[in-house]
């Protein structure tokens, strides 16, 4: 599959290069072979294909192709939108088109050159040639737009070279996959490449997407740096696609960084994406208003503080990355000193520094992904780490449980720091005083809609994936409020008028938030104040809608919410970096007993790992009880040969007498010693019915004594019968192979609905269960079918419960068994 995704990415690069080669070869003609609009649409499609190929790469062996695919995808996305604007006549003459494409071409010339250099250093010659040829084509394209004497044939030739190289490499990967490694073209042998990656993979970068995010920072800085350096003559709306493409892709890189468990770099990419959308807004604003928009100074000062705090925490892991973020601190302060922001020369000078710093750090990250020997500044125990190592108060968190979720397991690291920081940014943007007649003249929409809305939605989604249901609900609710209010109030949709409908909508949000405030009483003190201060902000929205807002109340409410959010931001960073509560969130104001009433000691282990199944088996063999997934719903289990565990499971469930516990085995071989105690017909029916979601209630007999339950056998089944089955679930049967026969009951208090998610096991049983094997949602929401086999020798079977398997299927199996033509 990895080879196929590589082929897909390389074929996409070849196809896009061929399109561009045809376009530039025919560009001197009056009627080009491929119209600009059609070329732009095709480039967008290929950009999406390349992004898919890059993301689908195996993260454990992330090669240089990942960075190449994502970088060219971002390049063609911005380039494609520019071609569409040119085809629709939105860019004017050729000079405006040159100013529009100049920053992107200049940036990706450098970015792809970095990939080519690392490819040569790390012995990836074909990828280095593809990247170098694409870089050279971009450089020729940029030069041809400044001097027509150069012509476009050189650009077409370079793209044709890229097309041939990409096709060659894709053919080599395809042959290797189809022939199962027996045939490989020179330079495409995956055996040597995989051996090198396995030798150096452990020393590689933990976040293979960081380099692409840094190159996107180069793109946004290049738009303003090219203006200062004279590469472009002016800032125009044609450069907005580069900025917004970089912002959109960087939100994707932020998500992928959370997937790579890199919280700090993911947060930094979320921060820088906000600046990209704000910069695009500034260039787009003069389209409908003659004056330039102004920046709220307080917001940028707050943003610089957030960057500085994040740089401090990031320097504990990588001093180079921490120093790099200080460049963005300088950028925010430079913008704060110039109300017109990106149109002033000062911030453009800082943009050049951001471009150079991003290029250097991107080169280091690219090299560290592939090389076994690290560049010394890349990752070394810095002075801060050495200082903290001597501290008895602050201890760094390290090890496999660094990103352990609250309940269950998650494929993403915690995103609460970014969500709280977005609350700080959105609330500080509310303090900006703008002209009511021209609400768009002050740059507020990007801060409120992007920071407070889109990125907070991201934080809420990640929180939900990590088992934080209430926190995710609050983040998503607040994100919706920020988006709607930002577009309605600061987008000028309301203007100077307010309406009854706005007041009703805000009142509805306040009602929902009131429920959140009530629930946070049982969560933590900090979360209670966080939701309560947001209620004050929502109240200011409501008072503004009914023209009853007291002077200064909205600013005070926004500052209060911002201060609480800033504390939460610091607390989230500290809890993810240090051991112990440096800045505690506090306990619940109202303590509940039972599940969740105290600190959870219940282990939550991912079922996809064999080590987790072995650990669950050790717990069961030691006399513990565990919640595990099955082919139906989650169940609570204990080992049969541990009578104390069987009794513990019965007590924790408060098992009803009419719903006794059952027995599960992994194969009939586990009952072979007692086979002579079963009738031949019953044994044959068990062989025919299992493995499946069918529980057979069989007569109780001496065979139960072979399982080692001793006195605890009274808790299993009834005095006359016992339910037994073999589940059709590989994880469950493997666990039973390790432990032996187990006692099973549903993972919920008697009388409640079945448990269909690993989070519900702890929510319903609390710390009465020792561990949970987590496998996400159950494959089915229906329990097993229970068949009465106590009178099977007389030729009759009955049904206690019809579950996942219908009656007709069970009876069909029974009829086949009784048929004289059945083969035993």
GUDREN-11067 format. One line per field, with one value per residue (C-alpha): z, y, x; residue in three letters. Coordinates in steps of 0.02 Angstrom, whole numbers, plus 50000, padded with zeros to 5 digits. Each point is the difference from the previous one (the first is absolute). Layout:
<sites>
up: c(Z_...)
north: c(Y_...)
east: c(X_...)
rest: c(Ala_...)
</sites>
This chain:
<sites>
up: c(50000_50038_49824_49923_50093_49942_49820_50020_50061_49866_49861_50065_49991_49822_49945_50069_49927_49830_50008_50044_49864_49870_50069_49994_49831_49925_50101_49860_49895_49994_50049_50124_49989_50181_50057_50163_50091_49947_50047_50172_50034_49946_50112_50148_49968_49989_50158_50094_49930_50056_50173_50017_49942_50124_50149_49965_50016_50142_50141_50077_49843_49940_49848_49908_49879_50136_50008_49810_49969_50130_49944_49815_50049_50090_49852_49872_50110_50006_49819_49942_50085_49921_49828_50030_50050_49846_49888_50070_49971_50185_49992_49860_49889_49993_50129_50129_49959_50028_50169_50044_49963_50047_50189_49978_49864_50099_50160_49924_49901_50167_50088_49865_49991_50186_49965_49857_50109_50137_49868_49937_50177_50048_49840_49921_49825_49903_50127_50003_49809_49999_50135_49920_49828_50071_50093_49841_49903_50131_49990_49810_50010_50119_49891_49841_50076_50035_49831_49848_49909_50100_49927_50071_49909_50142_50124_49890_49982_50188_50033_49865_50092_50161_49906_49934_50167_50094_49873_50012_50188_50002_49874_50109_50156_49905_49931_50173_50071_49860_49993_50191_50001_49861_49876_50038_49887_50048_50140_50049_50100_50157_50091_50027_50040_50131_50082_50014_50074_50126_50049_50023_50035_50188_49995_49879_50035_50099_49892_49813_49957_50090_49849_49887_50130_50006_49810_50007_50118_49864_49876_50104_50045_49818_49945_50102_49986_49810_50005_50107_49894_49838_49928_49990_49970_50117_50117_49914_50013_49883_50143_50116_49930_50059_50175_50022_49920_50124_50144_49947_49976_50165_50092_49919_50057_50174_50002_49935_50132_50135_49916_50016_50187_49981_50104_50002_49813_49962_50111_49915_49828_50060_50055_49836_49896_50083_49940_49823_49993_50075_49870_49860_50074_49999_49815_49957_50096_49877_49869_50079_50102_49942_50166_50077_50153_50169_50133_50181_50099_50157_49902_49924_50169_50073_49850_50026_50182_49947_49875_50134_50125_49867_49951_50180_50013_49827_50044_50134_49861_49860_50031_49814_49981_50153_49928_49836_50080_50069_49821_50003_50164_49908_49854_50113_50087_49832_49944_50164_49968_49828_49998_49814_50032_49850_49886_50102_49962_50179_50009_49824_50061_50141_49868_49913_50166_50021_49824_50032_50172_49934_49858_50118_50126_49860_49930_50171_50023_49826_50034_50172_49928_49888_50077_50141_50063_50055_49964_50172_50027_49945_50160_50148_50187_50024_50148_50058_50003_50095_50125_50024_50023_50162_50060_50126_49964_49810_49919_49813_49942_49889_49949_49910_50108_49952_49893_50090_49981_50139_49949_49874_49870_49864_49839_50040_50132_50113_49912_50152_50001_49825_50042_50155_49906_49867_50138_50055_49822_49964_50164_49975_49825_50075_50090_49834_49976_49820_49900_50009_49826_49932_50108_49875_50012_50154_49978_50118_49893_49981_50186_50049_49860_49967_50174_50105_49880_49879_50110_50153_49900_49971_50186_50039_49875_50071_50178_49951_49923_50166_50102_50066_49959_50102_49951_49816_50011_50078_49870_49855_50072_50026_49826_49922_50099_49947_49816_49995_50104_49909_49829_50055_50110_49932_49824_49980_49972_50142_49968_50126_50020_50122_49987_50109_49910_50053_50181_49993_49924_50132_50138_49933_50007_50177_50049_49931_50087_50163_49989_49968_50153_50106_49938_50033_50185_49996_49892_50073_50074_49852_49873_50102_49994_49816_49953_50122_49930_49824_50061_50039_49822_49928_50111_49924_49827_50058_50076_49841_49895_50102_50010_50188_50012_50143_49956_50029_50048_49840_50022_50183_49958_49858_50109_50140_49879_49923_50167_50050_49828_50014_50166_49920_49856_50121_50101_49844_49947_50174_50021_49833_50039_50187_50125_50135_50000_49979_49954_50056_49922_50170_50054_49975_50102_50024_50035_49935_50068_49894_49826_49973_50181_50028_49907_49876_50024_49859_49856_49823_49873_49809_49930_49841_50096_50042_50154_50065_49981_50094_50139_50015_50009_50142_50095_49979_50054_50154_50053_49918_49902_49832_49870_49825_49825_49915_49838_50077_50148_50137_50144_50174_50019_50132_49988_50047_50093_50118_50112_50089_49834_49954_50166_49976_49829_50075_50139_49887_49881_50138_49888_49997_50032_49838_49898_50054_49935_49855_49944_49846_49921_49849_49926_50044_50037_50168_50042_49931_50174_50037_49826_50064_50114_49850_49888_49820_49928_50114_49959_49813_50016_50092_49860_49869_50090_50054_49987_49988_50103_50060_50184_50034_50168_50038_50147_50152_50046_50065_49853_50092_50132_49868_49984_50174_50064_50163_50116_49883_49872_50085_49923_49823_49919_50097_50099_49845_49852_49943_49848_49900_49833_49890_49941_49819_50045_49975_50144_50122_49948_50008_50176_50051_49923_50119_50155_49978_50016_50070_50091_49906_50041_49917_50041_50073_50160_49994_49913_49899_49813_49927_49996_49821_50027_50110_50081_50061_50095_50122_49998_50057_50111_50058_50092_50033_49841_49998_49815_49835_49831_49886_49822_49971_49955_50002_49829_50051_50120_50031_50120_49956_49965_50146_49949_50123_49975_50163_49905_49844_50014_49979_49837_50063_50018_50065_50013_50157_49901_49815_49974_49857_49918_49945_50044_49820_49991_50161_49946_49829_50088_50108_49850_49908_50152_50009_49813_49953_49862_50118_50006_50174)
north: c(50000_50118_49972_50033_50166_50046_49960_50104_50151_49986_49977_50155_50100_49936_50042_50178_50029_49942_50122_50143_49950_50005_50166_50087_49925_50073_50162_50116_49952_50106_49850_49885_49814_49995_50151_50078_49958_49817_49989_50073_49875_49854_50060_50008_49821_49941_50099_49905_49835_50044_50049_49832_49907_50096_49975_49815_49966_49885_50118_49878_50002_50176_50033_50158_49963_50053_50177_50007_49952_50121_50144_49982_49978_50168_50077_49940_50048_50183_49995_49923_50132_50135_49924_49997_50184_50041_49901_50095_50169_50043_50039_50127_50011_49894_50109_49963_49814_50009_50084_49867_49846_50075_49964_49820_49964_50079_49908_49829_50021_50008_49871_49868_50036_49957_49833_49967_50035_49883_49869_50005_49993_49854_49899_50027_50045_49986_50103_50126_50015_50020_50134_50088_50002_50069_50133_50046_50010_50119_50108_50007_50041_50144_50064_49988_50108_50137_49988_49940_49971_49841_49924_49859_49853_49975_49988_49871_49899_49995_49943_49867_49937_49992_49903_49872_49979_49980_49873_49903_49992_49955_49861_49935_49999_49916_49863_49970_49980_49892_49883_49992_50069_49893_50143_50178_50139_50084_50125_49932_49845_50006_49865_50111_50150_49905_49932_50176_50064_49857_50037_50186_50002_49997_50154_50094_50146_49961_50118_49973_50139_50139_50037_50028_50116_50102_50015_50065_50134_50043_50021_50127_50096_49997_50097_50152_49970_49999_50171_50071_49920_50062_49830_50061_50180_50005_49903_49950_49887_49877_49950_49952_49820_49968_50063_49909_49840_50006_50030_49858_49877_50052_49958_49829_49990_50050_49851_49882_50063_49955_49830_49990_50041_50165_50119_50150_50007_49969_50148_50110_49953_50045_50170_50036_49947_50141_50128_49932_50021_50175_50047_49939_50101_50156_49979_49962_50145_50141_49914_50070_50144_50130_50012_49869_49903_50031_49875_49997_50031_49907_49843_49996_50032_49854_49893_50039_49946_49834_49973_50039_49877_49865_50034_49975_49831_49948_50041_49864_49872_50087_50164_50035_49993_50109_50132_49990_50048_50157_50063_49997_50095_50136_49990_50029_50146_50076_49988_50078_50150_50030_50018_49964_49839_49902_50152_50084_49969_49953_49842_49956_50006_49880_49891_49982_49942_49876_49934_49972_49923_49886_49941_49957_49909_49909_49939_49932_49912_49925_49933_49935_49900_49900_50003_49892_50130_50157_50177_50057_50141_49888_49904_50012_50009_50187_50109_50010_49810_49985_50129_49912_49834_50070_50068_49903_50100_49993_49830_49977_49874_49867_49822_49906_50074_50179_50019_49875_50056_50020_49846_49869_50036_50130_50020_50185_50098_50122_50162_50094_50123_50059_50011_50105_50112_50030_50058_50125_50065_50013_50090_50124_50037_50051_50144_50086_50159_50018_50115_49938_50069_49900_49843_49920_50140_49919_49826_49900_49867_49886_50005_49960_49882_49907_50002_49995_49894_49885_49956_49980_49876_49906_50001_49938_49858_49941_50012_49889_49873_49994_49963_50176_50014_50154_50097_49962_50053_50166_50033_49961_50107_50148_49977_50012_50159_50082_49958_50061_50156_50042_49991_50086_50139_50035_49943_50144_49890_50086_50172_50130_49917_49860_49881_49897_49842_50029_50019_49838_49904_50064_49957_49822_49988_50068_49864_49866_50079_50002_49811_49995_50110_49882_49847_50079_50004_49814_50019_50129_50175_50072_49931_50073_50175_49977_49962_50129_50143_49950_50021_50180_50021_49925_50118_50147_49935_49992_50175_50068_49919_50085_50169_49988_49975_50104_50094_49895_49840_49907_50042_49946_49836_49965_50035_49889_49857_50030_49993_49837_49928_50051_49909_49846_50015_50002_49857_49892_50031_49963_49840_49937_50045_49976_49866_50055_50144_50155_50104_49889_50006_49961_49868_49999_50120_49863_49827_49850_49825_49844_50005_50150_50052_49985_49978_49858_49854_49903_49963_50037_49901_50000_49835_50025_49962_49822_50065_50068_49830_49917_50130_49969_49814_50030_50100_49862_49865_50106_50003_50160_50040_50087_50074_49933_50019_49855_49962_50081_50121_50030_49875_49983_49844_49903_49843_49839_49934_50151_49974_50165_50092_49914_50053_50177_50013_49941_50130_50146_49964_49967_49856_49961_49820_49993_50055_49887_50012_49891_49908_50036_49894_50027_49825_49833_49935_50086_49884_49841_49930_50001_49952_49834_50095_50080_49905_49972_50101_50149_49993_49996_50149_50099_49963_50055_50159_50074_50116_50120_50121_49850_49950_49822_49961_49823_49884_50027_49852_49940_50081_50168_49934_49986_50191_50032_50118_49902_50084_50150_49885_50041_50175_49929_49938_49920_49837_49915_50084_50107_50114_49977_50061_50032_50183_50040_50133_49977_50114_49913_49823_50043_50065_49839_49899_50090_49991_49846_49994_50160_50052_50133_50124_50159_50156_50098_50000_49880_50076_50130_50001_49902_50082_50041_50103_49979_50170_49938_49855_50117_50121_49861_49894_50125_49936_49833_49941_49985_50032_50030_49934_50144_49972_50149_49974_49823_49920_49961_50079_49836_49861_49817_49879_49880_49825_49873_49833_49917_49884_49978_49809_49994_50095_50170_50167_50163_50183_50103_50155_50041_50116_50028_49830_49973_49845_49942_49988_49900_49882_49978_49945_49881_49925_49973_49911_49882_49968_49821_50073_50110_49958_49982)
east: c(50000_50145_50069_49830_49984_50175_49950_49843_50099_50133_49872_49910_50162_50029_49823_50006_50172_49939_49854_50115_50123_49861_49939_50169_50045_49841_49997_50066_49850_49844_49892_50091_49970_49939_49897_50056_49839_50005_50185_49963_49860_50110_50141_49881_49944_50180_50042_49866_50068_50177_49939_49914_50156_50107_49885_49976_50186_50054_50046_50121_50108_49965_50108_50043_49858_49877_50072_50017_49818_49930_50111_49956_49818_50000_50094_49874_49853_50053_50058_49837_49892_50109_49974_49812_50000_50103_49882_49851_50084_50017_50187_50007_50154_50157_50087_49866_50013_50188_49974_49871_50105_50170_49999_49944_50127_50142_49954_49978_50161_50091_49890_50019_50186_50010_49914_50121_50152_49939_49960_50179_50072_49888_50026_49828_50062_49837_49902_50142_49994_49810_50006_50149_49920_49838_50099_50092_49836_49929_50156_49990_49814_50037_50142_49896_49864_50128_50088_49905_50166_50023_49843_49897_50082_50125_49857_49913_50160_50027_49822_50021_50155_49898_49865_50125_50088_49836_49938_50163_49996_49813_50034_50141_49892_49858_50113_50071_49826_49930_50150_50012_50176_50071_50018_50055_50064_50165_49975_49829_50051_49894_50099_50152_49893_49899_50157_50070_49837_49993_50179_49969_49813_50017_50110_49888_49887_49842_49898_50029_49876_50095_50110_49849_49922_50160_50003_49821_50066_50125_49857_49903_50159_50054_49845_50055_50187_49991_49918_50140_50137_49924_49954_49821_49948_49850_49887_49840_49848_50086_50116_49856_49992_50178_49962_49836_50067_50144_49877_49885_50142_50076_49839_50016_50182_49940_49880_50134_50121_49873_49991_50190_49982_50094_49894_50115_50037_49816_49954_50130_49932_49826_50065_50089_49850_49900_50128_49987_49811_50015_50131_49886_49857_50108_50041_49819_49924_50049_49891_49842_50072_50128_50094_50113_49939_50079_50054_49942_50159_49945_49968_50174_50082_49901_50047_50185_49983_49922_50141_50129_49923_49990_50181_50054_49915_50059_50181_49993_49985_50094_50095_50007_49810_49979_50117_49908_49834_50082_50004_49810_50002_50097_49878_49848_50084_50048_49819_49942_50113_49923_49810_49997_50093_50058_50001_50138_50184_50045_49896_50057_50180_49956_49914_50169_50075_49856_50033_50186_49972_49862_50113_50143_49891_49906_50166_50049_49832_50008_50173_49955_49854_50117_50173_50063_50125_49910_50052_50063_49873_49858_49970_50117_49977_49994_50044_49819_49983_50164_49938_49834_50089_50072_49834_49898_49842_49988_50024_49976_49872_50075_49963_49860_49862_50043_49843_49888_49818_49874_49901_50046_50131_50010_50099_50021_50093_49907_49949_49933_50147_49955_49815_50031_50123_49868_49882_50132_50020_49814_49964_50143_49937_49831_50084_50040_49900_49946_49890_49818_49973_50148_50020_50119_50129_50078_50074_49890_49915_50153_50036_49820_49946_50164_50077_49842_49899_50091_50149_49889_49896_50161_50037_49825_50012_50167_49932_49853_50119_50093_49844_49968_49817_49955_50156_49974_49817_50051_50136_49884_49859_50116_50073_49827_49964_50164_49971_49820_50031_50161_49918_49840_50067_50174_49962_49881_49849_49909_50074_49945_49829_49962_49855_49885_50057_50180_49947_49898_50146_50122_49876_49992_50189_49998_49876_50116_50148_49903_49991_50188_50030_49896_50094_50171_49955_50038_50158_50122_50007_50096_49877_49857_50074_50045_49819_49931_50106_49947_49821_50047_50064_49840_49901_50092_49950_49819_50001_50079_49862_49862_50091_50025_50187_50078_50158_50154_49908_50048_50185_49997_49913_50121_50152_49933_49972_50171_50091_49915_50037_50183_50015_49921_50123_50148_49926_49976_50181_50066_49898_50064_50182_50029_49958_49880_49875_50111_49847_49856_49829_49924_49879_49811_49896_49869_50069_49906_50017_50017_50070_50110_49988_50186_50161_49988_50120_49923_50118_49941_50101_49980_49938_50101_50162_50051_50090_49834_49915_50143_49987_49812_50038_50124_49869_49871_50123_50039_49818_49942_49842_50005_49885_50036_49927_49913_49910_49845_50010_50129_50001_50076_50108_50098_50108_49910_50152_49995_49846_50034_49990_49836_49925_50068_49917_49835_50008_50053_49856_49871_49949_49814_49949_49900_50153_50143_50178_50055_50157_50105_50134_50112_49980_49921_50174_49987_49855_50083_50038_49813_49938_49934_49880_49911_49881_50061_49855_50037_50185_49964_49880_50132_50124_49874_49941_50168_50091_49854_49892_49898_49998_49946_49916_50056_49960_50109_50108_50165_50089_49987_50121_50137_50006_50070_49864_49976_49873_49979_49916_49835_50009_50006_49840_49858_49996_49931_50092_50146_50015_50160_50067_50152_50002_50036_50130_50187_50051_49883_50047_50186_49974_49910_50143_50118_49890_49891_49809_49925_49842_49903_49863_49941_50103_49856_49897_49853_49851_50097_50034_50145_50171_50054_50160_50152_49969_49831_50080_50086_49853_49882_50111_50131_50153_49913_50086_50191_50030_49911_50057_49951_49940_49886_49816_49932_49978_49820_49876_49908_50048_50018_49858_49971_49944_49925_50089_49948_49881_50104_50008_49812_50017_49942_50087_49924_50046_50024_50048_50010_50148_50120_49971_49819_49899_49997_50189_50012_49861_50082_50161_49898_49909_50164_50069_49850_49999_50049_50110_50102_50185_50072)
rest: c(Unk_Unk_Unk_Unk_Unk_Unk_Unk_Unk_Unk_Unk_Unk_Unk_Unk_Unk_Unk_Unk_Unk_Unk_Unk_Unk_Unk_Unk_Unk_Unk_Unk_Unk_Unk_Unk_Unk_Unk_Unk_Unk_Unk_Unk_Unk_Unk_Unk_Unk_Unk_Unk_Unk_Unk_Unk_Unk_Unk_Unk_Unk_Unk_Unk_Unk_Unk_Unk_Unk_Unk_Unk_Unk_Unk_Unk_Unk_Unk_Unk_Unk_Unk_Unk_Unk_Unk_Unk_Unk_Unk_Unk_Unk_Unk_Unk_Unk_Unk_Unk_Unk_Unk_Unk_Unk_Unk_Unk_Unk_Unk_Unk_Unk_Unk_Unk_Unk_Unk_Unk_Unk_Unk_Unk_Unk_Unk_Unk_Unk_Unk_Unk_Unk_Unk_Unk_Unk_Unk_Unk_Unk_Unk_Unk_Unk_Unk_Unk_Unk_Unk_Unk_Unk_Unk_Unk_Unk_Unk_Unk_Unk_Unk_Unk_Unk_Unk_Unk_Unk_Unk_Unk_Unk_Unk_Unk_Unk_Unk_Unk_Unk_Unk_Unk_Unk_Unk_Unk_Unk_Unk_Unk_Unk_Unk_Unk_Unk_Unk_Unk_Unk_Unk_Unk_Unk_Unk_Unk_Unk_Unk_Unk_Unk_Unk_Unk_Unk_Unk_Unk_Unk_Unk_Unk_Unk_Unk_Unk_Unk_Unk_Unk_Unk_Unk_Unk_Unk_Unk_Unk_Unk_Unk_Unk_Unk_Unk_Unk_Unk_Unk_Unk_Unk_Unk_Unk_Unk_Unk_Unk_Unk_Unk_Unk_Unk_Unk_Unk_Unk_Unk_Unk_Unk_Unk_Unk_Unk_Unk_Unk_Unk_Unk_Unk_Unk_Unk_Unk_Unk_Unk_Unk_Unk_Unk_Unk_Unk_Unk_Unk_Unk_Unk_Unk_Unk_Unk_Unk_Unk_Unk_Unk_Unk_Unk_Unk_Unk_Unk_Unk_Unk_Unk_Unk_Unk_Unk_Unk_Unk_Unk_Unk_Unk_Unk_Unk_Unk_Unk_Unk_Unk_Unk_Unk_Unk_Unk_Unk_Unk_Unk_Unk_Unk_Unk_Unk_Unk_Unk_Unk_Unk_Unk_Unk_Unk_Unk_Unk_Unk_Unk_Unk_Unk_Unk_Unk_Unk_Unk_Unk_Unk_Unk_Unk_Unk_Unk_Unk_Unk_Unk_Unk_Unk_Unk_Unk_Unk_Unk_Unk_Unk_Unk_Unk_Unk_Unk_Unk_Unk_Unk_Unk_Unk_Unk_Unk_Unk_Unk_Unk_Unk_Unk_Unk_Unk_Unk_Unk_Unk_Unk_Unk_Unk_Unk_Unk_Unk_Unk_Unk_Unk_Unk_Unk_Unk_Unk_Unk_Unk_Unk_Unk_Unk_Unk_Unk_Unk_Unk_Unk_Unk_Unk_Unk_Unk_Unk_Unk_Unk_Unk_Unk_Unk_Unk_Unk_Unk_Unk_Unk_Unk_Unk_Unk_Unk_Unk_Unk_Unk_Unk_Unk_Unk_Unk_Unk_Unk_Unk_Unk_Unk_Unk_Unk_Unk_Unk_Unk_Unk_Unk_Unk_Unk_Unk_Unk_Unk_Unk_Unk_Unk_Unk_Unk_Unk_Unk_Unk_Unk_Unk_Unk_Unk_Unk_Unk_Unk_Unk_Unk_Unk_Unk_Unk_Unk_Unk_Unk_Unk_Unk_Unk_Unk_Unk_Unk_Unk_Unk_Unk_Unk_Unk_Unk_Unk_Unk_Unk_Unk_Unk_Unk_Unk_Unk_Unk_Unk_Unk_Unk_Unk_Unk_Unk_Unk_Unk_Unk_Unk_Unk_Unk_Unk_Unk_Unk_Unk_Unk_Unk_Unk_Unk_Unk_Unk_Unk_Unk_Unk_Unk_Unk_Unk_Unk_Unk_Unk_Unk_Unk_Unk_Unk_Unk_Unk_Unk_Unk_Unk_Unk_Unk_Unk_Unk_Unk_Unk_Unk_Unk_Unk_Unk_Unk_Unk_Unk_Unk_Unk_Unk_Unk_Unk_Unk_Unk_Unk_Unk_Unk_Unk_Unk_Unk_Unk_Unk_Unk_Unk_Unk_Unk_Unk_Unk_Unk_Unk_Unk_Unk_Unk_Unk_Unk_Unk_Unk_Unk_Unk_Unk_Unk_Unk_Unk_Unk_Unk_Unk_Unk_Unk_Unk_Unk_Unk_Unk_Unk_Unk_Unk_Unk_Unk_Unk_Unk_Unk_Unk_Unk_Unk_Unk_Unk_Unk_Unk_Unk_Unk_Unk_Unk_Unk_Unk_Unk_Unk_Unk_Unk_Unk_Unk_Unk_Unk_Unk_Unk_Unk_Unk_Unk_Unk_Unk_Unk_Unk_Unk_Unk_Unk_Unk_Unk_Unk_Unk_Unk_Unk_Unk_Unk_Unk_Unk_Unk_Unk_Unk_Unk_Unk_Unk_Unk_Unk_Unk_Unk_Unk_Unk_Unk_Unk_Unk_Unk_Unk_Unk_Unk_Unk_Unk_Unk_Unk_Unk_Unk_Unk_Unk_Unk_Unk_Unk_Unk_Unk_Unk_Unk_Unk_Unk_Unk_Unk_Unk_Unk_Unk_Unk_Unk_Unk_Unk_Unk_Unk_Unk_Unk_Unk_Unk_Unk_Unk_Unk_Unk_Unk_Unk_Unk_Unk_Unk_Unk_Unk_Unk_Unk_Unk_Unk_Unk_Unk_Unk_Unk_Unk_Unk_Unk_Unk_Unk_Unk_Unk_Unk_Unk_Unk_Unk_Unk_Unk_Unk_Unk_Unk_Unk_Unk_Unk_Unk_Unk_Unk_Unk_Unk_Unk_Unk_Unk_Unk_Unk_Unk_Unk_Unk_Unk_Unk_Unk_Unk_Unk_Unk_Unk_Unk_Unk_Unk_Unk_Unk_Unk_Unk_Unk_Unk_Unk_Unk_Unk_Unk_Unk_Unk_Unk_Unk_Unk_Unk_Unk_Unk_Unk_Unk_Unk_Unk_Unk_Unk_Unk_Unk_Unk_Unk_Unk_Unk_Unk_Unk_Unk_Unk_Unk_Unk_Unk_Unk_Unk_Unk_Unk_Unk_Unk_Unk_Unk_Unk_Unk_Unk_Unk_Unk_Unk_Unk_Unk_Unk_Unk_Unk_Unk_Unk_Unk_Unk_Unk_Unk_Unk_Unk_Unk_Unk_Unk_Unk_Unk_Unk_Unk_Unk_Unk_Unk_Unk_Unk_Unk_Unk_Unk_Unk_Unk_Unk_Unk_Unk_Unk_Unk_Unk_Unk_Unk_Unk_Unk_Unk_Unk_Unk_Unk_Unk_Unk_Unk_Unk_Unk_Unk_Unk_Unk_Unk_Unk_Unk_Unk_Unk_Unk_Unk_Unk_Unk_Unk_Unk_Unk_Unk_Unk_Unk_Unk_Unk_Unk_Unk_Unk_Unk_Unk_Unk_Unk_Unk_Unk_Unk)
</sites>
